[in-house]
Amino acid sequence: MVFDFLKRSATAPEVKASASGPVIAWGGTGRIAWTPRDTASLVRNGFTGNPVGFRCVKLIAEAAAAVPLVLQDAERRYDVHPLLSLIARPNGGQGRAEMFEALFGQILLTGNGYVEAVGEGGLPGELHILRSDRMSLVPGADGWPVGYDYSVGGKTHRFHVDGGLSPVLHVKSFHPQDDHYGLSPMQAAAQALDVHTSASRWSKALLDNAARPSGAIVYGGADGAALTADQYDRLVNEMEMHHQGARNAGRPMLLEGGLDWKPMGFSPSDMEFQKTKESAAREIALAFGVPPMLLGIPGDATYANYAEAHRAFYRLTVLPLAGRVVAAVSHWLAGFTGEAVELKCDPDQVPALAGERDQQWARVTAATFLSDGEKRALLGLPKLESGE
């Protein structure tokens, strides 16, 4: 087969298929592969209802979306290119940062991200992020998707994947037990999220009850007589109105008629509850790959200082995620243009990695046994044009 690296191949590519594909799709050809989780509950409890989960997703998505991007091929790095213009303003309502933040957020929350290409022929005119909870994959006889169903308000639109360029890019995280959908950090942290949320509700209940454990009101009536129904209801109402809540904290209690207040101290389980909450918060941060120090979570300091934690956050979490997603977007868009260009992250422009960059450049510059071309290759730069 003869390739023109600036155009699409003139002849049809050789068709290859996985031997295990038909086995995967057996019995499910043309049927929707439903997501094996309740995405709405995960998002509601772990993102909108939990401050640690919310901050982890926002921190990663915003940092990954802000990583500078460069477009280059084997010969040069482009400053002006239609693909760069599309990425800079993917649609009328979003810029580059907003679009990628939404894409990274969907991947972190659900394990799947979907990008729709709008336009006929050539480079798309617009790119749109589709919600993962509305998308369903339709597998074909060979195990690969033949379409994607997007459902909104009782209506469904099918994006057909007919062997050519797909109008939808599906980026998914690794899932060892699912052939079609990715595994989100939110699922791995689900148990820790439940523990943290329950601990927060416990703390709220303590605040609603004068910010301390309840005591007991003992009635010392004559001959062991009990309170009447009216007396009991009056006592309950008095307690709720005048002795509960943060507004009434520390207010003295006036007891009469043989009533006596017996306060109860904190039990060992009450004293350990805050530690349990902090431990759950660290587990949530661990699942997302965010150093607890960056979230202000107290506990053992894994990193010597904030700068070291910030650098590890970019190296171990942000750049791997951003690099994988940007590579998928680059390969997908290159199929529309037919050009052998590559869109990728530029860690040299990340302020948190400035120290590592300076050390790397110093080592490469001091290597006198390397040519200028070899040094540029080590730094990820394209070759110099002739005459430069």
Number of C-alpha atoms within 10 A of each C-alpha: 8 7 10 11 11 11 12 16 13 10 9 8 8 6 6 6 10 10 10 10 16 17 13 17 20 13 10 16 19 16 14 17 19 12 17 10 11 11 18 12 10 20 20 11 17 26 20 11 14 18 14 23 27 16 16 23 25 18 16 25 25 18 20 26 22 17 21 14 17 13 19 17 15 12 13 14 15 13 9 9 10 10 19 17 11 17 18 14 18 25 17 9 9 16 15 17 21 17 22 24 22 21 24 25 22 25 26 26 24 27 23 25 28 19 19 17 20 16 12 9 9 12 18 18 14 15 21 19 22 19 17 20 17 13 22 20 23 24 24 21 17 18 23 21 22 20 22 24 17 18 15 10 6 5 8 13 11 15 17 17 17 10 10 8 13 20 19 22 18 21 22 21 19 15 13 9 9 12 15 20 24 22 22 23 22 26 21 15 21 18 14 23 27 15 17 27 21 13 19 16 12 15 18 13 15 17 17 18 19 18 17 17 15 15 11 10 13 11 16 14 12 8 6 8 9 12 13 9 9 8 10 12 11 11 14 10 11 13 12 13 10 14 19 20 17 13 12 16 16 11 11 9 11 8 11 8 8 10 13 14 13 11 12 11 11 12 9 8 9 14 10 11 15 16 14 16 20 17 18 22 25 23 21 26 25 16 18 19 18 26 23 23 19 16 15 9 16 13 12 9 13 11 14 8 10 13 13 14 20 17 19 18 19 23 15 12 18 22 19 13 19 24 19 16 23 20 15 17 18 17 14 18 22 19 17 17 18 16 15 16 22 18 22 21 22 15 19 17 13 16 11 19 18 14 11 13 17 11 11 14 13 11 11 17 12 10 10 10 9 13 10 14 13 14 18 15 12 13 14 11 17 15 18 13 8 6 4 5
